[in-house]
Amino acid sequence: MSELAAAPREIADCAGPRGLPLLGNPHQLDLTRLSAVLEGWADQYGPLYRIRMGRRDALAVADVEAVNTMLRQRPDGYRRRPLSAIQSVLAELGITGAFSAEGEQWRRLRRLAMQSLHADYLRRYFDTVARVTT
């Protein structure tokens, strides 16, 4: 049985980093090294783990197959919590756009993001992107 098949069915039952009472984990999310923090938690707690955002629980998914399945099924077969809950959590982190969108807005933003991440596009603009990021 895979680790994901045996995973808890409720977010509250998932392991995750200990947060502060009432605040949760936002103070531990250093935006300058966010991916390293999240990756470290995945190493420690597994491919599905809980993050507390104030009084709300968020599920972090660090499994490529699970993420691909969710993305293929969105927004019709898979939806996040009600939009207002996601927007408020992401707004606390200063994140807006495709990550907080749902429905038709998400479809439009995803199409734009996928075009900009297409391998042909990235190959054509690699030198420019490398210069700008340096």
N, C-alpha and C positions, 0 to 999 in steps of 0.2 A: 504494500500500500504506500502511495506517495505521501510525502510530508503534507502536501496541500489537501489530499483526500481526507487525512486525519485531522485537519485543522478545525479549531472551534467554529461553530456556526453563528455565534454572536460576537460582535466587535468587543463588547465588554469582557468577554472571556479570553481574549487574546492577551498574550504577554506584551509588555512594552516598557519604555523608560519611565521611571518614577518621576512624576511631576510635582509641582507645588499645589497645595490645596487651593481650590477655586481657580487658579491660573492654569494649571496643567503644564504642558511642555513648551509653549512658545518661547520662553526665555532661553531654552536650550537650542533653538534653531538659528544658528549663526548663518545669516543669508550669504555671507562671503564664502562659506564652505558648506553650504546646505547639502550638496550631494554627498560629501564625505560623512557628514553627520548621519544622514539617512542610511547610507551604506553600512556604516558602523553599527547602527541599530539593527539592520537586517542581519548582519553577521552574528549579533548577539541574541536576537529574539526570533529569527527565522524569517521566511519569505512573506509572512502575513503578521503584522504587529500593529498594536494600538498606539495612537498618539492622542493625548488629551489636549483639547483646545478650549480652555475655559471649562465649562460644564459639558462640553460635547466631546464625544469620542470620534476619531477619524481612523479609518483603516488604511495602513500603508501596505502596498503590494509591491514586493521586490522579486517577482517571478515573471520572466519574459513571456512564457506561454500564457499565464493567467492574464497579464496585461494585454497581450495580443488578442486574446479571446474577448476581453471586455471592450477593447477598441472596435473590434469587428461587429460586436453586438450593439454598440451605441448608435444613436440614442434610443432606438426602438426596443431592443431586447435587454438593455442594461442601462440603468439610470442611477445616478448618485442620489443621495438624500435630497429632500426638497431644496430647490435652488436657493432659497433664502438662507438656509443653514450653511450651504457651501460658500455662498457669497460672503457671509459674515465672517466665517473662519478665514477665508483667503484675504479678505479685506484687512483683517488684523495683521496678516503677514505682508500686506502691501502688494498682493498679487491680483491682477484683474485680467480679463480677456478669455482666451480659449479654456483656461483651467476652471473658470467659474461659469462658463456658458453651458446651456442645455438646448435641446431641441434644434430648431432650424438655425438659430444663431451659432450653435456649436458646429453644425454641418458646414456652414459658410466659413467659419474660422479654421476648421480642420482642413478644408480644401486648400485654403491659402497656406497654411502651415506645411501641408504635405508637398505642395508645389515648391516651396522654398527649401525643403529638405531633400528633394529628389537628387539622386546621384549626378545626373547630367548637369543640373543647375550648380551644384556644389563644385563640380570639377571646373566649370567655366569661371566661377568666381572665387576659387580657392586662394589665388594670389592676393586678391583684393581683401578678402576676409582675413587672411593671415597678416597683411599689413595693418589693417584697422585694429585687430586684436593685439598686435605687438605694440 
